[in-house]
Structure formats: structure tokens, C-alpha cells
Amino acid sequence: MTDAELIRRFRDGESHAFNGLAGRWHRRLYNFVLRQVGDREDAHDLCQKVLIKAHRNLRRLRDPEKFSTWIYQIAVNTCRDELRRRRRHPTISLESLEHGDDSRQDGTKRFLARTDTRIHQCELRDLLNRALQCIPQDQRIVVVLKEYEQRKFTEIAAILKLPVNTVKSRLYYGLNNLRKLMDQWNVNRETIDYEM
């Protein structure tokens, strides 16, 4: 059953049809949100917020065939709101107080200081997620939608309400910034390829 069919059933009064949509989309939304905010607990909470907003507003969706674009718009806006809130009300972790340092930076330094030259796949994933948190949000959103979610440029443009060329340039700059970070952290392409 397609997303559009589940939406039609939901609109026809079958409230459990939304459970099918939520089950189908939860993992994708969680991974997208996690790559935006960089914290697993926050990602769970924000993913739930996205699904609640979708549930409340699903009857207003004009074209059920464009559900994926619509749900990503909700996710992008929810992440932006959370990141704005964080900037206005920054928090300090207990771990960073103990070490007298930013724990994320410190964790990255410890990770990179390893004498082992091989980077295992899960370690690489963690490193890439840390690098994603270091690039500007507008670039991070495009990189995640294109590289992780495999969305087309036209769909990303529709999600973000931007021209396609702007999306392409943000992808270019985002990937370029990620490469620079990897170079700065002495992670070369050969080290990555060794484990992949």
C-alpha cells in the first residue's frame, strides 16, 4: 500500500492508517533528524514532534502523492526551530564541566588521537556525524537529504522552497566543507576506503 493510499484511508476515517505511515517513516525521519541535531535523545523527541505535527495536519495536505516532500518540510522546520532554541538557550553538559572543555570537541580529539590508523565503519559513521554538526545548517540539510536520503535535487528544492541551483551549490559547499574537515582531522580517502 502506498503512502497516498494510507493517507486517503486516514482521511476516510480509518485512524489506524496513520500508524502505517508512522511505522514506514519513523526510521527515515529519525536518521534525518539525528544528522541535523547530533543527539540521539533529542532526535527521538523531535521525530515524535514531526509525526505529531504530520498527524494533526494530514487532512490539509493537498496532494497525497507529495507526502515525502511534505513530511521532510515538517522535519526541516522542526530541526531549525530546535537549533534556534539551542542558540538562544545554550546548555553545558556535566561532562564538559568535569573536563573543562567542550565534550564534543574533546571526544573528537580523543578519537583522532588514536594510534590505530584504521577507522572501523561505526567509528567512521560517528566521525561523519560529528563533521556534519560542524558545517552550516543550510549545507547540512542538503547534504543529508541528497547523500543519505537519496532525494533528487528537484525534491530537495521543493522541500526547502529554494531554486535547484541554490540546492546544488549548498551541496557542493557542504561536501567541500566535509572534505576539509576530514583533511584537517587527518582522515584521508584511503583510510576510509580501507574499511568500506
Secondary structure, DSSP 8 states (H G I E B T S, - for coil): --HHHHHHHHHTT-TTHHHHHHHHHHHHHHHHHHHHH--HHHHHHHHHHHHHHHHHHGGG-S-GGGHHHHHHHHHHHHHHHHHHHHHHS----HHHHHHTS-HHHHHHHHHHT-S-----HHHHHHHHHHHHHHS-HHHHHHHIIIIIS---HHHHHHHHT--HHHHHHHHHHHHHHHHHHHHHTT--HHHHHHH-
